[in-house]
Amino acid sequence: MSQSPAAPSSSDDQIDIGRLVGLLIDHKWLIAVITGIFVVMGGIYALLATPIYHAEALVQVEEESPSNPLEDVSSLLGVEPPSQAEIEIIRSRMVLGQAVDLLNMDIVVEPKRLPLIGDFLARRGVERPGFLNGWGSTWAGESLEINEMPVIDDYRGETFTLEVLDSQRYALFYDGERVGEGRVGELVDFLDGAVALRVKSLSAAPGARFDITRKSRMQAFIELRQALVIKEQGTETGILNLSLTGPDRQAIKETLNTIADIYLSQNIRRQSAEARRSLEFLDEQVPKVRGELQAAENKFNRYRTQQESVDMTLETESVLERLVNLEGKLNELEFAESDLAQRFTPGHPTYAALLDKKRQLERERDKLDERISAMPETQQEILRLKRDVEVNQQIYIQLLNKVQEMEIAEASTVGNVRILDEADIIPAPVSPNKPLIVMVSLLLGGLLAVGWVLVRAAFNRGVESPEQLEELGIPVYATVPLSEEQQKLVKRVKRRHDATAKDVPNGVLAHSNPSDTAIEALRGLRTSLHFAMLESSNNRMMITGPSPGIGKSFVSVNLAAVCAQGGQRVLVIDADMRKGHVHTAFGGKSEHGLSELLSGKIDRGSAIRTSEIDGLHYISRGMAPPNPSELLMHESFTRLLDELSPSYDLVIIDTPPILAVTDAAIVGKQVGTTLMIARFQLNPPKEIGIAQRRLGNAGVEVKGCILNAMEHKAATSYGYGYYSYSYK
């Protein structure tokens, strides 16, 4: 039975909240069942989902110690540790691409498992049962390792299936067709050489199958780069955390260690190459500086000979010492600038800082030159010549020292990178988070269940109180509670042309359980009808309703039984010649009923049947005719009612729903009293109003209404819903 919300006309806000709470209370078991289903599904998923593990390694990138004139200037600039540059180097094809090649990561081997539970069983170490030998699935302990799989471009990304024949032989399939056999350890060609395969090891029972795919190197590199996460520990520490996640614990650990080793090796090679380039640069400069030194010494000696040994004053020696120091620093910056120019543009911060420092030293030198210009000419010349000798001598000695340093550095290069922590696996899987999955399933199931109840109620709001019917201007003659005993008398019947089975009564509740509360309510209705029908034009009463399945036949039969038990002679006519089932309540058949009587196939005596209750007779619907409405409109129906009415104290006519067909409007003109049935929480007030107007348009006045199947519910409000019925 459909249950839905409604809302009284006052205190909307407060009652709406109460209505929502009431709806949830009324549907608590439904909500609990739906939530439980979601929790069970979430638990099963958490149990069967493949666990994902996390591996981490720690690498330190140290600041390079100065090994050539260029690097001395870095201390002047405050250069930060090159962590971001090193991160990009690790993520480059130079490093990750080599890892792909070494580990054959472009060759993907996937064992075929049993659906849903295969991976779970393999993770639990369940080995192949004996009765499954020869099946294509793989189990715990079965593996395949491939050394190489060269393929042409047309077959990259294509999936091949390898089936184990025995411990040394296998068969290869492509698109379901067998393309050849191979042996472990041999490079075997398939598809006319388009595909080759070398299996390194094979440990599986005959019949086990593996899917093999050769991806492009670039695709494997991209997937590895996306999976690898690199972060710097802290700020400007130069310590890099490398992490990788995946379902295979050993594979991600091996992959991470391989990446770290490749990065360390390339760093050493890079540092060695830089030392070699610096050494080559210095080797080019040594002969030039040596030549300049010799020329300066020769020139100085010739001048002293010509001047017959000139001595320098203390002031001149002081100026010379300062000038030589400046020239030495400028020459170091010249070397640094030569190297920087190969790697940076003048706009780079490092290069710009060097130029700024160089200009500062040149300004100091210019000031000393001004002091020198004020000295005597002989002192100026001897100072310049002596300066050239000492500056060149200083540069020459520095170069020789740097050459020796570079030779030692090249021979003993260790790089500026070291592995602090090798890769290791966090013991517990990082996903799935089983408690979180179960909790999310619980919340999602509860929200969906509550949402479904509220949405269903919003679109299907049925009447819940007599006051709602009285607001439509229809008197409520009785409120009939839902009877549990009546439910026991109902059976499921499926006719030949029906899509689904339907509930039909299989007994008269007033006869089997006369003390039932529903029957007591109908006794009260009998009393109300006695006075209501005093002013009626005849003793005929029609019972109808807006929709199917609201209990019209139940009320018709049991009201007739109650009246008969009160000493009246009562006749029940089943005027629903399409789907009426009054006959099933009395244990009879539908044949030889109203349709045959109206069509003249049988006489009145054959159509009227007795029941177990004294004074209660009934006429079944008969065989379903093609034209029920036309039969009811025929004068034979009017004549039948006129003939039957004098023989009975009350004639009750059960009709089809008025919103489905027009039969009730036709019958209503033949009776003196019309009652409308509304089912609790099924028929919205608006629907009942439309049914009343439809009868009114046909000239049929609804005397009153009966609220059927009333239940005690926590929800109390009402609203409007959508209604449309098929009645065939």
Buried (B, 14 or more C-beta within 10 A) or exposed (E): EBBBBBBBEEEEEEBBEBBBEBBBEBBEEBBEEBBBEBBEBBBBBBEBBEBBBBBBBBBBBEBBEEBBBBBBBBEBBEBEBBBEEBBEBBBBBEBBBBBBBBBBBBBBBEBBBBEEBBBBBBEEEBEBEEEEEEBBBBBEEBBBEBEEBBBEEEBBEEBBBBBBBEEEBBBBBBEEEEBBEBBBEEEBEBBEEBBBBBBEEBEBBEBBBBBBBBBEBEBBBBBBBEEBEBEBBEEEEBBBBBBBBBBEBEBBBBBBBBBBBBBBBBBBEBBBEBBBBBBEBBEEBBEEBBEBBEEBBEBBEEBBEEEEEEEBEEEBEEBBEBBBBBBBBBBBBBBBBBBBEEEBEEEEEBBBBBBEBBEEBEEBBEEBEEBBEEBEEEBBBBBBBBBBBBBBBBBBEBBBEBBEBBBEBBEEBEBBBEBEBBBBBEEEBEBBEBEEBBEBBBBBBBEBBBEBBBEBBBEBBBBBBBEBBEBBEBEBBBBBBBBEBBEEBBEEEEEEEEEEEBEBBBBBBBBBBBEBBBBBBBBBBBEBBEEBBEEBEBBBBBBBBBBBBBBBBBBBBBBBBBBBBBEBBBBBBBBBBBBBBBBBBBEBEBEBBBBBBBBEEBEEEEBBBEBEBEBBBBBBBBBBBEEBBEBBBBEBBEEBBEEBBEEBBBBBBBBBBBBBBBBBBBBBBBBBBBBBBBBBBBBBBBBBBBBBEBBEEBEBEBBBBBBBBBEEBBBBBBBBBEBEEEBE
